């Protein structure tokens, strides 16, 4: 790949998140200088309009359609890394993964679709190992803050205690910013699939569904499904919508790294809703709202109403001002087998679904193109923590507005 023309190509550059990502790359790295990159998508006219919007007339563009495998292969052969923002990935993502695997091209995306990731691993991991393609899903808000947040905490625990924590809990202390239309479409699609597929429902209930075969724990994994009081944080909790994907990515990271967190490692996530009666009522309200959304998305008539009148559509999103005013604050508490505890936090300076996700995805792509040598990480399906680790943590802290800190 050292002879390929570009370091990376942004596929789906004219999508809502794709545009934010391209603006970030222009502002952070310029075009055609140190980092050589191009934009790609199916509409030449829209790509041209994006170049004008970015003020970068010389930015290279590649026309390729998500279901044209020959065109995707040709695009992949021009670049070291492809960043994809084209979702729902279960509907549109497989041909690009196939093309990257066939051409030995590295790939990252922002999917949170558990069932699709599992399908891609089953279908293409052996071929990716042979071709040298490194495939890294979940490089946005789901699941970089969770995955690298656990990695950071465990590194600190090993320094302090000489061993990792055998249980870690993540709590969303605060956040501002909505889910993207693409994320909502992905959630609706997986709910629709699960409603008619008992095997998929069973898989979605397994916290180790993305881990390699044979990796599991004999201990029951904690899972916040309703309003629950957390004595360690002194607040009420509600289910966190991103927990189903984040938990599975963290367990896969543990397995791919040789179980440094321990074979019986426990992990769960939830949202803090506050103290006292007000916090309890908020937790009950969020639980009811999530339950209603899932139930509505599973039934065709109510799903149509949700898609038509309620949820944002793919391509829709907040204004730049709203993106800048967004943020998130995630708290982690780890406990060793003998009861010692460590607290850390991860914060982001933009809304999680758009501004911060675009910056994390961009830095993951640059990191894959520049920092991770094939001799260090071979072809296959990786997670952010297992392939990037400290290198991406430092990039995110320096460039992307994230912090990784201890709470003493």
Secondary structure as the mmCIF struct_conf table of DSSP 4:
data_model
#
loop_
_struct_conf.conf_type_id
_struct_conf.id
_struct_conf.beg_label_comp_id
_struct_conf.beg_label_asym_id
_struct_conf.beg_label_seq_id
_struct_conf.end_label_comp_id
_struct_conf.end_label_asym_id
_struct_conf.end_label_seq_id
TURN_TY1_P TURN_TY1_P1 UNK A 2 UNK A 3
BEND BEND1 UNK A 5 UNK A 5
STRN STRN1 UNK A 6 UNK A 11
TURN_TY1_P TURN_TY1_P2 UNK A 12 UNK A 14
BEND BEND2 UNK A 15 UNK A 15
HELX_RH_AL_P HELX_RH_AL_P1 UNK A 16 UNK A 29
BEND BEND3 UNK A 31 UNK A 35
STRN STRN2 UNK A 37 UNK A 41
BEND BEND4 UNK A 42 UNK A 42
HELX_RH_AL_P HELX_RH_AL_P2 UNK A 44 UNK A 54
TURN_TY1_P TURN_TY1_P3 UNK A 55 UNK A 55
TURN_TY1_P TURN_TY1_P4 UNK A 57 UNK A 58
STRN STRN3 UNK A 60 UNK A 63
TURN_TY1_P TURN_TY1_P5 UNK A 66 UNK A 67
HELX_RH_AL_P HELX_RH_AL_P3 UNK A 69 UNK A 76
TURN_TY1_P TURN_TY1_P6 UNK A 77 UNK A 78
STRN STRN4 UNK A 79 UNK A 84
HELX_RH_AL_P HELX_RH_AL_P4 UNK A 89 UNK A 92
TURN_TY1_P TURN_TY1_P7 UNK A 93 UNK A 93
HELX_RH_AL_P HELX_RH_AL_P5 UNK A 94 UNK A 103
TURN_TY1_P TURN_TY1_P8 UNK A 104 UNK A 104
STRN STRN5 UNK A 106 UNK A 109
HELX_RH_AL_P HELX_RH_AL_P6 UNK A 114 UNK A 131
TURN_TY1_P TURN_TY1_P9 UNK A 132 UNK A 132
STRN STRN6 UNK A 134 UNK A 136
STRN STRN7 UNK A 140 UNK A 140
TURN_TY1_P TURN_TY1_P10 UNK A 141 UNK A 142
STRN STRN8 UNK A 143 UNK A 143
HELX_RH_AL_P HELX_RH_AL_P7 UNK A 144 UNK A 161
BEND BEND5 UNK A 162 UNK A 163
BEND BEND6 UNK A 166 UNK A 166
STRN STRN9 UNK A 167 UNK A 176
HELX_LH_PP_P HELX_LH_PP_P1 UNK A 178 UNK A 180
HELX_RH_AL_P HELX_RH_AL_P8 UNK A 181 UNK A 195
TURN_TY1_P TURN_TY1_P11 UNK A 196 UNK A 196
HELX_RH_AL_P HELX_RH_AL_P9 UNK A 198 UNK A 204
TURN_TY1_P TURN_TY1_P12 UNK A 205 UNK A 205
TURN_TY1_P TURN_TY1_P13 UNK A 207 UNK A 210
BEND BEND7 UNK A 211 UNK A 211
HELX_LH_PP_P HELX_LH_PP_P2 UNK A 212 UNK A 212
TURN_TY1_P TURN_TY1_P14 UNK A 213 UNK A 214
BEND BEND8 UNK A 218 UNK A 219
HELX_LH_PP_P HELX_LH_PP_P3 UNK A 220 UNK A 222
BEND BEND9 UNK A 226 UNK A 226
STRN STRN10 UNK A 228 UNK A 230
TURN_TY1_P TURN_TY1_P15 UNK A 231 UNK A 234
STRN STRN11 UNK A 235 UNK A 238
TURN_TY1_P TURN_TY1_P16 UNK A 241 UNK A 242
HELX_RH_AL_P HELX_RH_AL_P10 UNK A 243 UNK A 256
TURN_TY1_P TURN_TY1_P17 UNK A 257 UNK A 258
BEND BEND10 UNK A 259 UNK A 259
TURN_TY1_P TURN_TY1_P18 UNK A 260 UNK A 261
TURN_TY1_P TURN_TY1_P19 UNK A 263 UNK A 264
STRN STRN12 UNK A 266 UNK A 274
BEND BEND11 UNK A 275 UNK A 275
HELX_RH_AL_P HELX_RH_AL_P11 UNK A 276 UNK A 298
BEND BEND12 UNK A 299 UNK A 299
HELX_RH_AL_P HELX_RH_AL_P12 UNK A 300 UNK A 305
HELX_RH_PI_P HELX_RH_PI_P1 UNK A 306 UNK A 310
BEND BEND13 UNK A 311 UNK A 311
HELX_LH_PP_P HELX_LH_PP_P4 UNK A 312 UNK A 313
TURN_TY1_P TURN_TY1_P20 UNK A 314 UNK A 315
HELX_RH_AL_P HELX_RH_AL_P13 UNK A 320 UNK A 325
STRN STRN13 UNK A 327 UNK A 335
TURN_TY1_P TURN_TY1_P21 UNK A 337 UNK A 338
BEND BEND14 UNK A 339 UNK A 339
STRN STRN14 UNK A 341 UNK A 348
BEND BEND15 UNK A 349 UNK A 350
TURN_TY1_P TURN_TY1_P22 UNK A 352 UNK A 354
HELX_RH_AL_P HELX_RH_AL_P14 UNK A 355 UNK A 370
TURN_TY1_P TURN_TY1_P23 UNK A 371 UNK A 371
TURN_TY1_P TURN_TY1_P24 UNK A 374 UNK A 376
BEND BEND16 UNK A 377 UNK A 377
BEND BEND17 UNK A 379 UNK A 379
STRN STRN15 UNK A 380 UNK A 382
HELX_RH_AL_P HELX_RH_AL_P15 UNK A 384 UNK A 387
TURN_TY1_P TURN_TY1_P25 UNK A 388 UNK A 389
HELX_RH_AL_P HELX_RH_AL_P16 UNK A 390 UNK A 399
BEND BEND18 UNK A 400 UNK A 401
STRN STRN16 UNK A 402 UNK A 406
#
